[in-house]
Amino acid sequence: MLFKTRVTCIGPSPADVRIIGTLASAPAKGGPYKNVARSDKTQRVNVDGTETVFHTPPQGDPKVTESAWYRGQITAQVVVPVPSGTWTATSDEVHVETGR
Amino acid sequence: MDDPRLSDEPRWAPDRKTVDWWMGAASDKRIVEPLIREVRERGTDITYDTDTYWHLLADVAVRLVNEDMPVMVELQIASAAKTKKWLEENPDSIEASPENARWRASVAWLPDPETVRWWTTIATGDRIVESLEEEVKRRGGHLEPDSDAYYHFVADVAVEHLYFELYETAKEWGTDVGRKSGNEQTTGG
């Protein structure tokens, strides 16, 4: 299971964007949710309309494989060249059946 | 390219920044249309859910992802050139700070050609065919095969599974993938 955050930027120059992502699971729709993965990564995002994808959990961390309801949340910030405030966003809840 | 694991020569390893860059920049959206076109053209005589079908799907998806790699490199080259020009024309537009100095120094970063060549040489449909079939059946079972939504899902899964393959294979070839906690600075830095 991967929670993907797709980031595009507009502006005169590429920006380094920091995304802190959490993936949470719950036994039923509506929760209670418990965090099962976290990522904190800064990547260069170009301004040509192309997406940069951030993954939660990040590569190298344990995979999330259980059947459950899932919800992702992010905090986003432009780090350089001009630091921004932060934004948060929450995904829809989705049920994933993994066979486990 | 010979497998460096079999040689006594100093080991070449895939460039970590290039591996990270690919993970962030690989686009399932750019391969969807050609995937639909090619599977429909080549799959007319192939029965859905046979080994032949899944191999066709995996082979086409991986080849399209590989063919997209030069497009990604070109986009990166264009972005670096555009940014360099903009910085030359607007020298005082970015506040002087250590962070921005590092950023300025890294805007011209480009993927390592050797790493790009390495991955496009060894990435084949065989690497993902089993996991692609398993996940498409499990998570995409509600989608009508051959529908546009189905192919969007297949493209997303194919890129995702190649992403895992690239990372694990780079590790096997000696890439220091580092740790995974805290704020990780990666691409272009």
Chai-1 contact restraints between the chains, C-beta under 6 A:
chainA,res_idxA,chainB,res_idxB,connection_type,confidence,min_distance_angstrom,max_distance_angstrom,comment,restraint_id
A,L2,B,E160,contact,1.0,0.0,6.0,A-B,restraint_1
A,P12,B,W86,contact,1.0,0.0,6.0,A-B,restraint_2
A,S13,B,T83,contact,1.0,0.0,6.0,A-B,restraint_3
A,S13,B,W86,contact,1.0,0.0,6.0,A-B,restraint_4
A,P14,B,T83,contact,1.0,0.0,6.0,A-B,restraint_5
A,D40,B,N183,contact,1.0,0.0,6.0,A-B,restraint_6
A,K41,B,E184,contact,1.0,0.0,6.0,A-B,restraint_7
A,T42,B,Q185,contact,1.0,0.0,6.0,A-B,restraint_8
A,Q43,B,G24,contact,1.0,0.0,6.0,A-B,restraint_9
A,Q43,B,T186,contact,1.0,0.0,6.0,A-B,restraint_10
A,Q43,B,T187,contact,1.0,0.0,6.0,A-B,restraint_11
A,R44,B,T187,contact,1.0,0.0,6.0,A-B,restraint_12
A,R44,B,G188,contact,1.0,0.0,6.0,A-B,restraint_13
A,N46,B,S79,contact,1.0,0.0,6.0,A-B,restraint_14
A,D48,B,S79,contact,1.0,0.0,6.0,A-B,restraint_15
A,T50,B,L75,contact,1.0,0.0,6.0,A-B,restraint_16
A,T52,B,G24,contact,1.0,0.0,6.0,A-B,restraint_17
A,V53,B,G24,contact,1.0,0.0,6.0,A-B,restraint_18
A,P58,B,K180,contact,1.0,0.0,6.0,A-B,restraint_19
A,Q59,B,Y167,contact,1.0,0.0,6.0,A-B,restraint_20
A,G60,B,V177,contact,1.0,0.0,6.0,A-B,restraint_21
A,G60,B,K180,contact,1.0,0.0,6.0,A-B,restraint_22
A,D61,B,K180,contact,1.0,0.0,6.0,A-B,restraint_23
A,V80,B,E99,contact,1.0,0.0,6.0,A-B,restraint_24
A,V80,B,N100,contact,1.0,0.0,6.0,A-B,restraint_25
A,V80,B,W103,contact,1.0,0.0,6.0,A-B,restraint_26
A,P81,B,I94,contact,1.0,0.0,6.0,A-B,restraint_27
A,P81,B,N100,contact,1.0,0.0,6.0,A-B,restraint_28
A,P81,B,W103,contact,1.0,0.0,6.0,A-B,restraint_29
